Amino acid sequence: MANRMNYIPFATFRRDPRGALSGRLRRVAHALLVARIAAWILMLPQTVHSGDAPAPNAPLAPRLDIATAQDTESLLASLFRTQNTVGWYTAADDGAVLLTRPFLATMAFDAYSTTRNTAALAQSANSVARYYGYLFSSADRDGDRLIETSAAVQGRDVQIEDAAFNAIAAVDARNLARINLELRRTMPALYWYDGARSIERALVAGTFDPGDNFCFARDPVSGKPIRRFTAGAGLAAQFSLAVGSNFAAPMRTQVVTWCSQAVVNVAPADRAGNAIDFMTAVAVLSDGEHAAVVDGLRRTMPLPSVAATPAERYALARSRVDFPLYEDDVAFALLLNVGRNASFTDAERFRFERAIPLVRELALASRAPVVPIDEADGAIRTVYTLISSLRERLRTTSFFPPEEKKAFPGPDPVIAAQRLLEDATLLVHRAENRAFQMRYAAAGVRMDANFVNDRVVALDQVKVHWELLASNTTTSWKHIAAGVFGEQLVSLDGGPFTVTGTKPVRFATRHLARGSAGRLRLMTLTAVLESASGVQSRVHFDRSVYLSPPVMASARFPQGRTMSASTVPVQLVLKRYAESSAPAKYFWFSPAGLRLTEGNSGVIRFGPADTTVVTLHIEVPSPCRPGVFPFTLKFYAGDRDAGTIASSLFKPYQWTFVGPFPDGGLDKAHPPEQGVSLLQSYPGPNGAARWRSVPESACDPRGGISLRSLASDRGVQYLYTIVACAYETSLKARLSSNAPATLFVNGRRTLTVGAARDSAVTDIRLAPDKNHILIKVIGDGEARVSFTMGNDDNIAADEFDNNLAELAGGYRELTAREMAMGSAPSESRRLVTLRFQDPEATSVAVVGSFNGWSPASNPMRKQGEVWELTLSLAPGRYSYRFLVDDKKQVLDPASKAIEPDGYGGKNSVLVVNK
């Protein structure tokens, strides 16, 4: 049976034969049409030309009190004034919290709902658009639509795709689209709606973890999920067009758990951040199923007061109103505007402009509208016809005129409009569900559909259980068909069917689980029912299924991913999910030319167990350039795709550092610019300034250098290294910094960045033999610089060398002197025993600042029911945690000393006395 309703066509939309710009005046055939046009003109604000279309948003009710709304607008205005030329905000104090929880457009729209300050709303739209434009161009290095932000992970400063930040950004981009609709800017609204849609789907695809049913960032070094539950990441449960209700529910359960642990999840000094997190939790749990939790949160949070900062006051006030942070009605508003863009007749336009508001109410309102069921069915048919007509026109015509394409900030508005129609179709499904409820409410008819197992192997069969019942009276059905929307439906044999409360109709269907392995796929389950009187109805259920690969492959690096030896071992852990016993085949690819000792392809066979572990060895060439070395391991189980491991090895640049010198600006030269001698000292404001080696812990795997452990005072700081080439070559060099900085190559100034978060790229020519790289930075320990050369995807591993021990005169003496001055005598070390009790754990390791946060370095041994480990440590202060079963990190219950880990969590603290 075809997957569609046999509706009698209500309207067949066609192109106006006279054209949209006919030279003749059109005759208005209906008095209501005249009244409608007049009402539009009368309702337009003075800032909008009377020829523009009216705002298609639903009526806007105030969401904040006037004082809070005005303070919110003032806060945003002060933040916007800090925006630099590239779009980044350099906020401090109260505005800084919005750079980690970017509810920028959301706050602007909420304030506008009360103040109706169009000028402030327009300023917000322009500034926030520039900010997100900067983030997507500079902070999305892999182009997957997820923004990378700085974070401290296991004592390292890294760039991660934080699930909470990106979920908030998706919500905010949706509200930025709504702001543009309010300002009558249809094309920017379409662009930001599509941007929000892309973030939502990328977030679910890239960060969802099936073990915990939640979204986590991944450690860029280990590739493992950073299992930290936050209210912001829980916003993914609100992405109803990307996550089915069966997975959204456990996501919300994790947020409930987070709320129950609120005392340990808050940072007392960050009151504004805490308030925004609680506001986010209220938004996630405002689904009607967690009313008690929401009420408890609202009682726990303080009331807004004048003593609170504007950001804190906004969040506390916003948490107490029942308007969602995230709404799907933007899609209906855009659909209305896109429909107005097409060349429909006045009568056709009049029909769909009446139908869309009713369908929106059917789909999204908490209660069914009081309208005749035939009117509801007619509106649904009209909107479906509109979507079908627009989809056809987008395929066959130049839909958007040149001036509208120019107003679209992205490359192609047609693709964005096509995706909008996909979302609109899913939303109209909800209107059909509401119409079905209205039609059969008296009989108490209900239908439900659920997967028997919502985790299956990709391309296996997924089984669906269906149930139809009538609790109030007996109903009869001529025909029932069910299946997956967009596929052929399966007709149920044995009709007609009689349904009562005690005699429901139950049946099952099976469907191919299509999609990429390792992803959460949204499937719409659809049933078509024909009543005894011949009335057909459709019911839809949005459910997600997690598609496991036939063999799940993961990689572990027991010695880390830094290339510090001749080989880097990688342990492949393969777990079999499919019933087939076919061996797994792997294929290795490295754009840098790295090879496996065991061969670049091979076969891994399973024994009687479903899990096997194999160790391969990645060969490191000599010489080997610094940088990132991406590689791919592709797996097949028989002829089926078993997934891919895409990871990277790292070799940081070797740097030396000297500073500070007096701050005279980037143009004032200091002795290192005249030539570098690593054993030379220079007069400085704090005495003699000497060169020293930069520790690996200060270097980011992707070229970043933190001056936190190097620069004690503000001033001019220098970083110096050498790269050697076998032949003359030209490479792209990129310099970025949060402080003013200049790059010198072989004594010549090459790049300068002068603003915070600024970056610059240029081609540099490297001579044969040695090339001297000098970076000049003006700042203190908070300064962070990033320098890279070449493209890691197409540059060979031996393109150039950076071994300072071989290339830089005096480097060996420098490091020897540092070792002599910094080593602790062996007799000063102390033995420390750590104990942890968890009789059900299968493995426990200690990870901390004393072992580089490596799980393989310090496994604990089980003594009875207690796990123990004795360490030999030099006097000092150490951060640590226990890693249980390679998954869960917990604090030491025996340690009373804890400290923030820089990422919203906490570490235990161990102090070793002299």
KAZIZI-V811929 format. One record per residue. RES is the residue in one small letter. PHI is phi in degrees with one decimal (none if undefined). PSI is psi in whole degrees, 0 to 359 (* if undefined). NEAR is the number of other C-alpha atoms within 8 Angstrom. Layout:
RES|PHI|PSI|NEAR + RES|PHI|PSI|NEAR
This chain:
m|none|136|7 + a|-65.7|146|6 + n|-86.3|66|9 + r|-159.0|161|4 + m|-84.2|143|8 + n|-87.9|61|5 + y|-75.1|144|5 + i|-73.8|127|4 + p|-56.1|125|6 + f|-84.1|324|7 + a|-156.1|134|7 + t|-106.5|108|6 + f|-74.8|138|10 + r|-138.9|164|6 + r|-72.5|139|8 + d|-66.8|116|9 + p|-64.7|339|4 + r|-84.2|346|5 + g|86.1|156|8 + a|-73.4|338|6 + l|-119.9|43|4 + s|-61.5|143|7 + g|-73.2|341|4 + r|-89.7|146|4 + l|-71.6|136|5 + r|-81.3|143|4 + r|-86.3|132|4 + v|-88.9|117|7 + a|-87.9|343|5 + h|-129.7|133|6 + a|-64.6|330|7 + l|-66.0|326|6 + l|-64.0|319|10 + v|-62.2|315|9 + a|-62.8|323|8 + r|-64.5|315|8 + i|-64.2|319|8 + a|-63.0|319|8 + a|-62.5|321|8 + w|-57.5|310|10 + i|-63.5|318|9 + l|-67.5|330|6 + m|-88.0|353|6 + l|-70.5|138|10 + p|-70.0|162|5 + q|-65.6|337|5 + t|-80.5|354|4 + v|-113.4|138|7 + h|-67.3|144|7 + s|-67.8|349|6 + g|-86.8|351|5 + d|-75.0|159|7 + a|-76.3|155|6 + p|-72.7|158|7 + a|-64.5|129|8 + p|-88.3|359|10 + n|-65.6|157|11 + a|-64.2|159|5 + p|-51.8|135|4 + l|-99.3|116|6 + a|-98.6|148|6 + p|-60.1|141|8 + r|-115.5|348|11 + l|-135.0|157|13 + d|-72.3|161|8 + i|-63.3|321|8 + a|-66.5|316|6 + t|-65.2|320|13 + a|-63.1|316|15 + q|-67.4|320|10 + d|-64.6|324|9 + t|-65.1|317|14 + e|-63.2|322|11 + s|-67.0|319|8 + l|-60.7|313|11 + l|-64.5|320|12 + a|-61.8|319|10 + s|-67.4|324|8 + l|-66.1|317|12 + f|-63.5|331|10 + r|-69.5|342|6 + t|-88.3|0|9 + q|-69.5|129|12 + n|-91.0|187|10 + t|-67.0|334|5 + v|-89.3|350|8 + g|112.0|353|12 + w|-81.0|144|11 + y|-92.6|137|11 + t|-108.8|52|9 + a|-75.2|156|8 + a|-136.1|173|6 + d|56.9|233|6 + d|-67.8|328|9 + g|-73.6|341|12 + a|-63.8|329|9 + v|-63.3|334|12 + l|-77.1|351|9 + l|-85.4|344|8 + t|-104.5|340|7 + r|-132.8|80|10 + p|-79.2|67|11 + f|-85.6|54|11 + l|-77.2|301|11 + a|-65.0|327|14 + t|-61.8|313|12 + m|-65.0|320|10 + a|-63.1|318|14 + f|-69.4|320|11 + d|-62.7|318|12 + a|-65.2|320|16 + y|-63.2|328|13 + s|-59.7|336|12 + t|-99.9|313|13 + t|-83.1|332|9 + r|54.9|37|7 + n|-87.3|94|7 + t|-64.8|324|8 + a|-63.4|316|6 + a|-65.3|322|11 + l|-64.9|318|12 + a|-65.1|320|9 + q|-61.2|318|8 + s|-62.4|315|14 + a|-59.0|315|12 + n|-69.2|315|8 + s|-69.4|315|11 + v|-66.5|325|11 + a|-62.2|319|9 + r|-64.6|321|10 + y|-62.9|310|11 + y|-68.4|327|9 + g|-59.5|318|9 + y|-63.7|315|12 + l|-61.1|316|10 + f|-71.6|334|11 + s|-86.6|331|8 + s|-115.4|336|7 + a|-113.6|15|10 + d|-124.0|74|13 + r|-69.4|332|7 + d|-96.3|2|4 + g|68.5|23|6 + d|-95.6|11|6 + r|72.1|13|9 + l|-110.2|128|12 + i|-82.4|136|12 + e|-93.9|136|11 + t|-129.1|159|9 + s|-77.3|143|8 + a|-155.6|155|11 + a|-96.8|116|11 + v|-123.9|115|11 + q|51.3|45|9 + g|80.6|5|10 + r|-115.1|142|9 + d|-87.8|113|9 + v|-133.6|168|11 + q|-103.0|123|9 + i|-127.6|158|12 + e|-91.3|81|11 + d|-64.4|124|11 + a|-64.3|320|13 + a|-65.9|312|12 + f|-60.0|316|13 + n|-72.7|327|13 + a|-65.2|318|15 + i|-64.8|320|14 + a|-61.5|323|12 + a|-64.3|315|13 + v|-61.2|318|13 + d|-69.4|322|14 + a|-64.7|324|13 + r|-62.4|318|13 + n|-72.5|332|12 + l|-65.3|323|16 + a|-62.8|319|15 + r|-67.4|323|11 + i|-60.3|315|13 + n|-64.6|327|13 + l|-64.9|319|15 + e|-63.4|330|10 + l|-90.9|9|9 + r|63.9|37|10 + r|-112.6|84|9 + t|-66.0|315|10 + m|-67.9|314|12 + p|-60.8|325|12 + a|-62.4|317|15 + l|-62.7|319|14 + y|-62.2|313|14 + w|-75.0|331|12 + y|-62.7|315|14 + d|-66.5|325|11 + g|-63.4|316|10 + a|-61.3|317|14 + r|-59.6|317|9 + s|-65.0|318|9 + i|-63.4|316|14 + e|-57.0|311|13 + r|-70.9|323|9 + a|-66.2|323|11 + l|-63.0|313|15 + v|-66.4|320|13 + a|-70.7|323|9 + g|-96.8|342|7 + t|-124.7|353|11 + f|-70.2|132|13 + d|-111.9|116|10 + p|-70.1|339|7 + g|-68.4|318|4 + d|-107.3|1|5 + n|53.1|49|10 + f|-153.1|168|13 + c|-103.3|127|13 + f|-130.1|149|15 + a|-70.3|162|12 + r|-113.9|141|11 + d|-66.7|120|11 + p|-66.0|342|9 + v|-86.8|308|7 + s|-90.4|339|9 + g|78.6|1|8 + k|-87.7|153|7 + p|-64.1|141|9 + i|-91.9|96|8 + r|-78.7|81|7 + r|-128.1|118|6 + f|-83.7|130|10 + t|-135.8|154|10 + a|-64.6|323|14 + g|-60.7|315|13 + a|-63.7|332|15 + g|-66.6|346|17 + l|-59.8|340|14 + a|-58.7|334|14 + a|-64.4|340|13 + q|-84.0|350|10 + f|-81.4|73|9 + s|-68.7|345|8 + l|-91.9|3|8 + a|-129.3|338|10 + v|-127.4|126|17 + g|-71.3|160|13 + s|-62.7|332|10 + n|-70.0|337|8 + f|-100.8|335|12 + a|-64.8|324|12 + a|-61.5|311|9 + p|-67.0|333|10 + m|-61.9|316|13 + r|-65.6|327|12 + t|-62.1|322|8 + q|-65.3|324|11 + v|-69.3|325|15 + v|-60.3|317|10 + t|-61.7|318|8 + w|-59.0|317|12 + c|-63.3|322|9 + s|-67.9|339|7 + q|-105.9|28|8 + a|-59.5|329|8 + v|-62.0|323|6 + v|-92.7|349|6 + n|-90.2|351|9 + v|-100.5|152|9 + a|-107.5|112|9 + p|-53.1|327|5 + a|-76.6|342|4 + d|-105.4|70|8 + r|-65.8|319|9 + a|-65.6|317|13 + g|-62.6|319|10 + n|-62.6|317|10 + a|-62.9|319|12 + i|-66.6|322|13 + d|-63.2|318|11 + f|-68.6|322|12 + m|-58.8|319|12 + t|-65.5|317|11 + a|-61.4|319|13 + v|-60.4|318|11 + a|-64.0|318|11 + v|-65.7|323|14 + l|-94.8|4|15 + s|-86.3|54|12 + d|-107.1|5|7 + g|91.8|341|6 + e|-92.4|346|6 + h|-126.8|38|9 + a|-59.9|323|10 + a|-66.3|321|6 + v|-66.6|317|9 + v|-62.1|316|11 + d|-61.2|320|8 + g|-65.1|320|8 + l|-62.7|316|11 + r|-65.8|329|10 + r|-74.4|329|7 + t|-72.6|321|6 + m|-72.5|143|9 + p|-69.4|159|7 + l|-74.0|149|6 + p|-59.7|140|10 + s|-143.0|164|6 + v|-67.5|341|6 + a|-75.5|342|4 + a|-78.7|154|8 + t|-70.8|161|9 + p|-57.7|319|11 + a|-65.9|319|13 + e|-66.5|317|14 + r|-64.6|320|14 + y|-59.1|311|14 + a|-63.9|319|12 + l|-66.0|320|15 + a|-70.2|318|12 + r|-66.6|330|10 + s|-67.4|343|12 + r|-100.6|5|7 + v|-111.7|155|7 + d|-97.3|20|6 + f|-83.2|130|5 + p|-69.9|151|7 + l|-71.5|335|7 + y|-126.3|124|8 + e|-132.3|143|6 + d|-89.8|355|7 + d|-71.6|350|10 + v|-59.9|325|12 + a|-62.8|320|11 + f|-66.0|319|12 + a|-63.2|319|11 + l|-68.7|321|13 + l|-58.1|319|11 + l|-62.6|317|12 + n|-69.6|320|10 + v|-65.4|322|9 + g|-62.6|321|10 + r|-66.0|335|9 + n|-71.4|334|7 + a|-79.0|161|8 + s|-89.5|71|9 + f|-92.5|160|11 + t|-72.1|164|10 + d|-60.2|320|6 + a|-65.0|319|6 + e|-65.7|317|10 + r|-63.3|320|11 + f|-60.7|320|9 + r|-65.7|312|9 + f|-76.6|336|13 + e|-70.6|333|9 + r|-78.7|326|9 + a|-76.5|320|13 + i|-61.5|314|12 + p|-59.4|323|9 + l|-69.0|318|10 + v|-65.1|322|14 + r|-59.9|317|13 + e|-67.0|320|11 + l|-61.3|320|15 + a|-78.5|323|13 + l|-116.4|339|10 + a|-68.1|148|9 + s|-70.4|336|4 + r|-123.8|152|4 + a|-68.8|136|9 + p|-67.5|152|7 + v|-87.8|86|4 + v|-139.0|153|6 + p|-60.2|146|6 + i|-63.9|327|9 + d|-65.9|324|6 + e|-66.9|321|8 + a|-64.0|315|13 + d|-61.2|319|10 + g|-64.1|319|10 + a|-64.7|320|14 + i|-63.4|317|13 + r|-61.7|320|11 + t|-64.2|317|13 + v|-69.5|321|13 + y|-60.5|319|10 + t|-64.9|320|11 + l|-60.8|313|11 + i|-61.2|316|11 + s|-63.2|317|8 + s|-66.2|317|9 + l|-65.1|320|10 + r|-61.2|319|10 + e|-67.6|319|8 + r|-69.0|325|9 + l|-66.2|333|11 + r|-82.1|329|6 + t|-112.2|351|6 + t|-133.8|165|6 + s|-80.6|90|6 + f|-69.4|312|8 + f|-94.2|130|9 + p|-68.2|163|7 + p|-56.1|321|6 + e|-66.9|329|6 + e|-78.0|324|9 + k|-61.1|322|11 + k|-66.5|327|7 + a|-78.1|348|8 + f|-82.6|122|13 + p|-68.5|342|8 + g|-99.4|188|6 + p|-76.7|323|5 + d|-146.3|106|8 + p|-69.8|339|13 + v|-64.2|316|9 + i|-63.0|318|7 + a|-62.5|320|11 + a|-66.7|322|10 + q|-63.8|320|10 + r|-69.9|327|9 + l|-59.6|319|11 + l|-65.5|326|11 + e|-62.0|315|8 + d|-66.1|319|10 + a|-60.9|322|12 + t|-61.4|316|10 + l|-63.2|324|9 + l|-71.8|324|9 + v|-67.3|332|14 + h|-55.7|320|11 + r|-65.8|323|12 + a|-63.4|321|15 + e|-62.2|320|16 + n|-61.6|319|11 + r|-66.8|320|11 + a|-63.3|322|12 + f|-62.7|317|11 + q|-63.0|318|10 + m|-63.5|318|9 + r|-67.1|323|8 + y|-115.6|23|9 + a|-62.3|319|8 + a|-63.4|324|7 + a|-82.2|350|11 + g|68.5|33|11 + v|-76.8|133|13 + r|-138.2|148|8 + m|-134.5|148|9 + d|-144.3|155|8 + a|-146.3|135|10 + n|-148.2|150|8 + f|-71.0|141|11 + v|-66.3|320|8 + n|-139.0|117|7 + d|-90.8|18|9 + r|-131.7|110|8 + v|-135.1|163|13 + v|-75.1|135|13 + a|-54.3|135|13 + l|73.0|6|8 + d|-85.4|175|8 + q|-83.9|136|9 + v|-110.1|133|13 + k|-100.2|136|11 + v|-118.4|130|11 + h|-98.9|130|12 + w|-115.5|147|11 + e|-144.1|130|11 + l|-124.2|125|12 + l|-141.9|161|14 + a|-133.1|112|15 + s|-83.9|338|10 + n|-103.2|327|10 + t|-154.6|165|9 + t|-76.9|134|10 + t|-124.4|154|9 + s|-126.7|141|10 + w|-131.1|128|13 + k|-69.7|318|12 + h|-149.4|141|12 + i|-133.7|131|12 + a|-134.9|147|12 + a|-150.2|159|13 + g|165.5|208|13 + v|-101.3|131|12 + f|-58.8|133|11 + g|94.4|351|5 + e|-118.2|171|8 + q|-67.1|128|10 + l|-80.8|154|13 + v|-100.4|122|9 + s|-79.6|139|9 + l|-87.3|125|9 + d|-78.0|157|4 + g|98.0|11|5 + g|-70.8|166|9 + p|-70.5|164|8 + f|-118.3|131|10 + t|-104.7|129|9 + v|-124.0|132|13 + t|-132.5|179|13 + g|-67.1|328|11 + t|-96.9|351|5 + k|-130.4|73|7 + p|-75.8|164|11 + v|-96.6|122|10 + r|-123.3|138|8 + f|-156.8|171|7 + a|-133.0|149|8 + t|-130.4|158|10 + r|-124.1|143|8 + h|-143.1|152|9 + l|-75.1|128|8 + a|-84.2|87|12 + r|-83.4|152|6 + g|133.5|174|9 + s|-77.6|137|7 + a|-65.4|147|12 + g|80.0|16|9 + r|-125.1|157|12 + l|-93.8|120|12 + r|-111.9|131|11 + l|-85.5|126|12 + m|-122.6|136|11 + t|-99.3|115|10 + l|-90.4|129|13 + t|-127.2|137|12 + a|-124.5|138|12 + v|-113.3|125|12 + l|-122.8|135|12 + e|-115.1|121|13 + s|-75.7|173|11 + a|-62.0|333|8 + s|-87.6|2|5 + g|91.8|7|7 + v|-83.2|127|7 + q|-97.5|141|10 + s|-138.2|153|10 + r|-119.2|146|12 + v|-129.9|138|12 + h|-125.9|147|12 + f|-136.1|118|9 + d|-88.7|112|10 + r|-129.0|148|15 + s|-107.5|151|14 + v|-132.2|135|12 + y|-89.4|124|12 + l|-96.0|104|16 + s|-82.7|148|14 + p|-73.1|159|13 + p|-60.3|329|13 + v|-131.4|123|14 + m|-90.4|119|13 + a|-110.9|134|13 + s|-135.2|158|8 + a|-119.1|140|9 + r|-124.8|143|9 + f|-116.6|92|11 + p|-61.8|335|8 + q|-110.1|18|7 + g|83.6|177|8 + r|-106.7|9|11 + t|-82.7|134|9 + m|-86.0|84|11 + s|-114.3|0|5 + a|-135.2|184|6 + s|-74.1|337|8 + t|-138.9|155|9 + v|-119.6|112|15 + p|-74.2|143|11 + v|-132.1|125|12 + q|-93.7|123|12 + l|-96.5|123|12 + v|-107.0|114|13 + l|-113.1|126|11 + k|-117.5|129|10 + r|-90.5|128|10 + y|-109.8|324|11 + a|-73.0|155|8 + e|-73.6|339|5 + s|-65.3|146|4 + s|-101.6|21|6 + a|-62.1|141|7 + p|-69.2|160|10 + a|-94.8|134|12 + k|-107.5|139|12 + y|-122.4|152|12 + f|-136.1|130|10 + w|-102.7|138|12 + f|-140.7|131|8 + s|-135.5|116|11 + p|-63.7|338|13 + a|-84.0|354|12 + g|89.8|13|7 + l|-67.2|150|11 + r|-128.6|160|10 + l|-96.5|137|11 + t|-59.9|323|9 + e|-81.5|0|6 + g|106.1|150|7 + n|-81.9|3|10 + s|-151.2|155|8 + g|-174.9|180|8 + v|-123.5|135|8 + i|-118.2|120|9 + r|-102.4|145|7 + f|-90.6|144|10 + g|-89.1|205|6 + p|-66.5|336|4 + a|-82.4|159|6 + d|-85.5|357|9 + t|-126.1|136|9 + t|-138.1|151|10 + v|-124.4|129|8 + v|-129.1|139|8 + t|-106.9|125|8 + l|-111.8|164|11 + h|-128.9|125|11 + i|-92.5|123|12 + e|-79.4|135|11 + v|-104.0|119|11 + p|-72.3|164|9 + s|-135.3|122|5 + p|-73.9|164|7 + c|-135.5|129|12 + r|-69.1|159|11 + p|-79.1|166|10 + g|129.7|200|13 + v|-106.3|140|11 + f|-124.1|86|13 + p|-68.7|147|13 + f|-145.5|162|12 + t|-133.4|133|11 + l|-114.9|116|11 + k|-102.1|134|11 + f|-119.1|145|13 + y|-132.9|142|12 + a|-113.6|103|13 + g|67.4|236|8 + d|-104.2|14|5 + r|-105.3|140|7 + d|-63.9|125|10 + a|-109.9|15|14 + g|102.9|177|13 + t|-137.7|139|9 + i|-105.0|115|10 + a|-113.1|113|8 + s|-141.5|188|8 + s|-148.7|149|10 + l|-102.3|162|11 + f|-133.9|143|13 + k|-134.9|106|12 + p|-69.9|153|13 + y|-63.8|147|10 + q|-92.9|123|10 + w|-122.9|156|9 + t|-121.1|160|11 + f|-138.2|144|13 + v|-146.4|144|11 + g|157.7|171|13 + p|-93.1|159|15 + f|-112.1|160|10 + p|-58.4|139|8 + d|-78.3|108|8 + g|-122.4|16|7 + g|92.1|169|7 + l|-67.7|337|11 + d|-85.1|345|5 + k|-83.0|119|6 + a|-82.5|146|6 + h|-124.2|166|7 + p|-50.7|321|7 + p|-57.9|337|7 + e|-75.0|346|9 + q|-91.8|352|7 + g|142.3|148|7 + v|-114.0|130|6 + s|-126.7|114|7 + l|-65.9|341|11 + l|-96.2|4|9 + q|-88.9|149|7 + s|-116.0|157|8 + y|-130.4|148|8 + p|-70.2|136|7 + g|-138.6|176|11 + p|-65.0|339|7 + n|-113.1|26|6 + g|102.8|200|6 + a|-69.7|132|8 + a|-100.3|125|12 + r|-120.7|150|11 + w|-68.1|144|13 + r|-146.0|157|11 + s|-76.2|147|10 + v|-90.4|123|11 + p|-67.9|154|6 + e|-59.7|329|6 + s|-64.2|340|6 + a|-88.7|354|11 + c|-106.0|128|13 + d|-76.0|145|13 + p|-57.6|336|12 + r|-104.4|23|10 + g|104.0|359|12 + g|-79.1|147|11 + i|-131.0|121|10 + s|-96.6|132|13 + l|-90.3|10|12 + r|-58.0|318|11 + s|-93.6|5|8 + l|-113.2|311|8 + a|-94.4|116|12 + s|-84.5|327|9 + d|-133.7|162|7 + r|-70.3|144|11 + g|163.5|199|12 + v|-91.7|124|15 + q|-118.1|150|14 + y|-126.0|139|12 + l|-118.1|137|11 + y|-137.9|139|11 + t|-152.1|175|13 + i|-131.0|138|12 + v|-122.8|140|12 + a|-119.0|134|12 + c|-117.2|150|15 + a|-78.5|337|8 + y|-150.9|165|7 + e|-65.6|135|9 + t|-148.7|160|9 + s|-121.9|129|8 + l|-134.9|156|10 + k|-82.4|132|11 + a|-112.4|137|12 + r|-122.9|130|12 + l|-122.9|127|15 + s|-135.5|152|12 + s|-161.9|152|15 + n|-94.9|10|11 + a|-142.8|160|15 + p|-56.7|135|14 + a|-152.7|153|13 + t|-135.6|141|13 + l|-107.5|129|13 + f|-112.7|132|13 + v|-121.1|117|12 + n|53.1|43|7 + g|82.2|357|10 + r|-107.2|131|6 + r|-67.3|126|9 + t|-114.2|315|10 + l|-137.6|148|11 + t|-139.5|134|11 + v|-122.1|130|14 + g|-114.3|347|8 + a|-115.5|156|9 + a|-59.9|140|11 + r|63.6|21|9 + d|-86.7|159|11 + s|-149.5|158|9 + a|-148.9|150|10 + v|-132.9|141|9 + t|-155.2|164|9 + d|-86.9|132|8 + i|-120.5|146|10 + r|-104.5|121|8 + l|-99.1|131|10 + a|-82.1|159|10 + p|-60.3|149|11 + d|74.5|222|8 + k|-87.2|142|10 + n|-128.8|130|13 + h|-97.5|124|12 + i|-112.0|122|12 + l|-128.6|129|13 + i|-116.0|128|11 + k|-106.7|126|12 + v|-128.2|139|13 + i|-108.0|111|14 + g|173.2|195|12 + d|-127.5|208|12 + g|-65.7|344|13 + e|-83.3|352|8 + a|-70.0|144|13 + r|-140.4|128|11 + v|-122.0|148|12 + s|-131.3|132|12 + f|-135.6|128|10 + t|-137.9|155|10 + m|-130.4|136|8 + g|78.6|178|8 + n|-109.1|118|7 + d|-60.8|340|11 + d|-82.0|346|8 + n|-140.8|21|7 + i|-112.9|133|10 + a|-68.6|156|8 + a|-66.4|331|12 + d|-105.3|27|10 + e|-62.3|321|10 + f|-154.1|170|12 + d|-121.1|152|12 + n|-139.9|28|14 + n|-80.9|97|8 + l|-65.0|333|10 + a|-62.2|329|8 + e|-94.2|334|6 + l|-101.6|328|10 + a|-106.2|119|8 + g|-63.5|133|9 + g|89.6|353|9 + y|-68.2|320|10 + r|-63.4|317|8 + e|-64.1|322|8 + l|-61.6|311|13 + t|-69.2|326|10 + a|-64.9|319|8 + r|-62.6|319|8 + e|-66.0|320|9 + m|-64.7|321|8 + a|-66.8|324|7 + m|-82.1|334|6 + g|-106.7|353|6 + s|-77.5|142|6 + a|-93.6|137|7 + p|-60.1|147|6 + s|-63.3|328|5 + e|-71.7|348|4 + s|-85.2|352|9 + r|-75.6|155|11 + r|-124.0|147|10 + l|-88.7|128|8 + v|-127.5|129|8 + t|-108.0|126|8 + l|-106.8|140|8 + r|-130.8|145|8 + f|-146.0|130|9 + q|-106.9|117|7 + d|-159.6|88|8 + p|-63.8|339|6 + e|-87.8|350|4 + a|-70.7|144|8 + t|-94.9|338|6 + s|-156.6|146|9 + v|-139.4|135|14 + a|-131.0|157|12 + v|-103.2|124|12 + v|-117.6|136|15 + g|-169.8|181|14 + s|-68.3|343|11 + f|-83.1|347|8 + n|-128.8|20|9 + g|69.0|20|9 + w|58.7|37|11 + s|-97.0|120|10 + p|-64.7|334|11 + a|-79.8|346|8 + s|-76.7|321|7 + n|-135.6|70|11 + p|-70.7|146|11 + m|-93.8|156|11 + r|-108.1|143|8 + k|-89.2|123|8 + q|-116.6|98|7 + g|69.3|243|5 + e|-103.8|7|8 + v|-118.4|136|11 + w|-94.5|135|14 + e|-132.3|153|12 + l|-155.7|133|11 + t|-108.9|127|8 + l|-114.7|149|9 + s|-106.6|111|8 + l|-127.7|144|10 + a|-74.7|155|9 + p|-56.1|140|11 + g|158.6|187|7 + r|-114.4|128|8 + y|-128.1|144|10 + s|-101.4|144|11 + y|-160.8|167|14 + r|-146.6|168|13 + f|-99.9|134|12 + l|-105.9|113|14 + v|-102.1|125|13 + d|56.4|33|9 + d|58.1|22|8 + k|-138.2|310|6 + k|-105.9|126|8 + q|-100.8|129|8 + v|-131.2|156|8 + l|-77.9|162|10 + d|-80.3|112|9 + p|-61.1|337|6 + a|-83.2|351|4 + s|-102.0|124|9 + k|-84.0|342|6 + a|-88.5|124|7 + i|-134.2|161|9 + e|-148.7|155|8 + p|-63.3|146|9 + d|-95.6|4|12 + g|85.7|2|9 + y|-136.4|27|8 + g|91.3|351|9 + g|-107.0|196|9 + k|-138.1|156|10 + n|-120.5|149|12 + s|-76.4|154|14 + v|-121.2|132|12 + l|-117.6|125|10 + v|-111.1|120|8 + v|-103.6|115|10 + n|-83.2|159|5 + k|-71.7|*|4
